[in-house]
Amino acid sequence: MRAIINVLAVTALLGMCGCGGENPDASDEHVEHAADEHAGHGEEESGDAGIVEVSAEAQRAGGIRTEIIKRTSVPETFQAMGRIMQDAQKPHHITAGGTGRLETVSGVLGQAVNPGDVLAVIKTPAGAEVAATTPHKGIVTAVHACEGDQVNEMTFLFTLTEVDPLWGVLDIPERSLAAVKAGQKAEIKTAAYPGKAFKGTVAFVSPEIDNISRTVKARVAIENPDSLLKFGMFLDAKVRTGGYLRGVTLRSGAVQNGSAGPFVFVKTGDTDFVPRPVRTGIEKDGLTEIIKGVVPGDKVVVEGAFLLKSEMMKSQLGGDDH
């Protein structure tokens, strides 16, 4: 049976179902040694049964888009939320370094400083001037003295806090606890910079679980070379477990559910699409592992699959060719 979709049919279907292609954010890393047993045509392939014919114009109007399947090795990850905590950062206390009176204090709260910057000058009883400089790059997070104060070598003048790396604290759900460990890499995103990903590394996992939220705190070091991240920012972290989805993976929106199980639409010609049963594996981060049913080189519909499914079902129920 052959269902034919023209532009008018596409418009009507879009109006009825309000469907659109899903476009999850996913990134595939291709490897030549992916296991062969994770891909293969299903013995239950449907051949030309239920073929759906869609004109090129209707494909454009309906937003139908395909991708050629490739062997992939996609990192397994889990999601966690967190926050950049100021009290988790590494502080440095800058002392006067000499005895005398504070002649000038140039360091101010919130100031970004680099190694060697002069923050204060002390005038000794002998009339010499001693400069208090910062040994590290960071932010001045406390000022402890004022011009005119009498100080000695051990008097704290400033507290300097490092901001690269910054320390974030993640809330790891109890169900993901077995997958997290020190040394794992993380991709960090924030609402302030939605298009930018920051690199992080899990440094420590707390031995204690919160009895109310059922989460465990994990400290992550986040690279912040441009000082874009600020104390108190909320974080969305994608932590790599070290495992991989291997073989063939598809965007989850490409996989449709039917009475006989999951299937995808494979483009077999310029206008022909064939539903092909598949056996799925792990679903992670908007991707679904395909164990059987498609092979590298197949052209699979990744956007607009629901539109094809709707027309195919109409054709099957009506029993007439369109």
N, C-alpha and C positions, 0 to 999 in steps of 0.2 A: 504494500500500500504506500502511495506516495502523497505526502501533504505538500501543497505548493503555497508559499507565502508571497504575496505581492505587497506593494507599499501601503495600500489601503488596509490590508489585513494587519500589517505591523502597527499602523496608527491605532486601529481599533483595539488590538491586544494591549498596547501600552496604556491606553486609556482605561481598560478594564482592570488590569492587574497592577498598574503602577510600578512595574518591575524595572529594574536597571541592573547593569553589571556591577558586581562587587569588585573592588580593587584594593584588597588588603596590601599593606606595605610588607614586602617580603624580598629577600635577597638570596639568590642561589649561588653556591660555590661549586663549580664543575670539577669533577674528578674522573680520570679515565678508568680507575680501578673499582668503580662502584659494582656491587655484587650483581651478577647476571640474574640470579633467582628472584630479584625484586622487581623484575619487569617481564612482561610476556603477554601475548594475546590470550584472552580467555577462550576456552573450548566452547563456551556457550555464546560466542559472538553471533550477532543477529544478521550478518550479511547485509542484504539490501532491504530486509523487512523493516517497515516503519521509516523509510527514508523520508527526509524533509527537504524539499527543494525551495531555496530562497534566492531570489534574483540579487544581483550585485547591488542594485539600487535599494532594495529592501534591507539588505545587510547593513548598508550605511545608515539608513533611516532608523533601524532598530538597535544600532549600537552593537552589533554582533562582531566580536573580535576573537581571533584565534592566536594561539602560540604553538610553535613547534616544540614538541617534547624533547628534552635533553636529559641525559644522566646527570644527577646532581648529588651533592653532599651538603645538606643544609644543617647548620648547627642547631642542636636542641637548646631551647632556652626556657626560662620561666620568668614571669613578671613579678615585680615587687615595687612598692612605693616607699618613699622615705623623705628625708629632709636634711639640709645642710645645717649642722648644729655648731654654733660658735664655741661652745664649751668642749667640743671634741677636737678642736684645732690645737696645734702645737704653739704655745706662747713662748716668747723670749722677753726677759726683763733686762732693760738697758739701764745700767748704773752710771753714776756721775763720772767715775774714774779719777776723781781728784777732789781735794778738800778746798772749800772756798765758798764764794757766793755765785748764784746763778746770774750771769750777766745777760744772756738772751735765751729764750725758749722759742724755737721756730717750729718744733713738731706740734701738730694739732690732731685732735681726735678724728679718725677716719682717713688720715693722710696715707696715700700709697708711697712707700719708700723702697729704695734699692740699697744694696750694700755700699757703705761708705758715705751715705747721706748724713749731714750734720743736723742733729735735732736740738742741740743746746750747747752753750759755751759757758764754762765755769772759770771765774777769775780767782786764782789762788791768792793767799795772803802775800806772796812774794811778787805779785803783779803779773804772773804768767797766765796765759789762757789755755785751758784744756777743753778740747772738743769732745762731746759725747756723740758718737756716730752709731749707725745701725749696722750690725754684722750680717743681716739677712734681708731678703726681699719680703715684703709683707704689708700689713695695714696696722697703723697705730690704733690700738683698741683701748688704751688707757693712758692718761697723763697724770702723773703723781706729784708734780712740783710746779712752782710758778717762779717767774723772774724775781730776783731778790732773796730767794730762800737760801739759807745756809745749808750746805750739803757736805758729805764726805764721800770717800771712794765707793762705799757700799750702798749709798742712797739710791733707791729706785726712782728713776725719772719717767720712764715710759714702759708700757707693755706693747710688744710688737707681736702680731699674730700672722703666721704664714698662711698664704692663700693659694699656693700651688706646690703640692696638691692640696685640695680641700678635702675635708673628711665629711662624708655623708653617712647617715645612719638609716639603714633599710629595715623595713618590717617584713620579715620572711614568714609567709604563711606556714603553719604547722605541716600541711600536706606536702610542702616543697622542701622541708628541712633536710631530708635525706639527700637531696640533690645539690645542696650548697656547701661549699668548703672554701677555705682560704686559698687564694691564688687564682680563682676564676675571674675571667674578664667580664666586664659589664658595659653595656651601652646606656648612657644616661641622657635623659631628655627633660626639659623644663618648659613650663608654660611661657616663660619670658622669651625663650629662643626655640620655638617649635620646629624650626627647620634645621636645627643644629644638634648633633650628637656629640657628647663628651665621653672620653674614654675613662673607664674606671677599673679598679682591681679590688676584689674582696680581700680584706686584710685580716678580719677577725670575726668569728661567729660566737655570740654569747652562749654560755652554757645554761642560761636560764630562759624559760618560756613564760610569757605573760599569761596569767590565769584567765584574764578577761578577754583579751583580743586573740589569744591563742597564736601569737606571733613571737618570733625570736629576732632580737636585734643583731644586725650584721653591719660592721663598719667597712666602708668602701672608700678607697683613695681615688679622688677624681682629678684628672689633669685639668688645670685651669690657667694656662699660660697667658691668656689675655685678660685675666681677672674679670671675666664676664659673670661668673657665678658669685652669688652673694649669700651671706649668712641668713638662714631662715627660709631659703627657697625650698619649695617642694619638688621632689624628684620622682620620675618614672624610670625604673631601671629594668633592662632586659639582660638577665644574667645567663651566660653560657654555661651549660652543665659539663661540657666536654664530650657529650654524645652527639650523634648525627642521624638525621633522616637520610637514608641512602637509597640509591636506585632511581626511581621516578617519583617526582612530587608535582602536584598541581595546586593551583589556587583553589581553596575550598569551595568557592562559588561556582567552579566548573562542574563539581560533582552534584548530580541531581538524584533524587530518590524516586524509585518507581515501585510498582507492585512486586517485581521480582528482585528488588534490591537496588543498590547504587549503580549509576551509569553516567557516561559522559557523551557528548556529541563530538564525533570525529568528522572533519571536513574531508570528503573523498573526491570532490570535484569543485569546479568554480562555483557551483550553486547547490551542491548536494551535501547534506549532513546526515550521518548515520548514528543512531544511538548505540553505544557499545557498553555492555555490562562490565563492571570493574570490581575488583576486590580491594578494599581499602585497608590501610594500616593506621599508623599514628596520625593524629591531627594536632598540629602545633602552629601557633602564631599565624593563622590564616592559610596554612598549607596542609594538604592532605597527602599522605604517602599512598602511592598506588602500587600494590603488590602484584596485581595481575590485571590485564585487560588492555593496556596501551604500552607502546614501546617507543624508544627514542626515534624521532622522525615523524611520528603521527602529529597531525595538525588538529589540536583540540580547542573547542570553543571555551574561552575563559570569561567572556562577558557576553551576556545575552542568551545564556543557555536556558534560562527559565522561559524566555519567549518561545524558543524552539519546542520546549517541552509542552507548553500550553497548546500550541498549534497541533503538535503530534497527538496529544490526548483528545483534542476536538475531533481530529480526523478519525481516530480509533472509535470514539463514541458514535460519531455520525455514520461511519462505515462508507463514506463517499470520498472519492478523490476531489481535491480542491482544484 
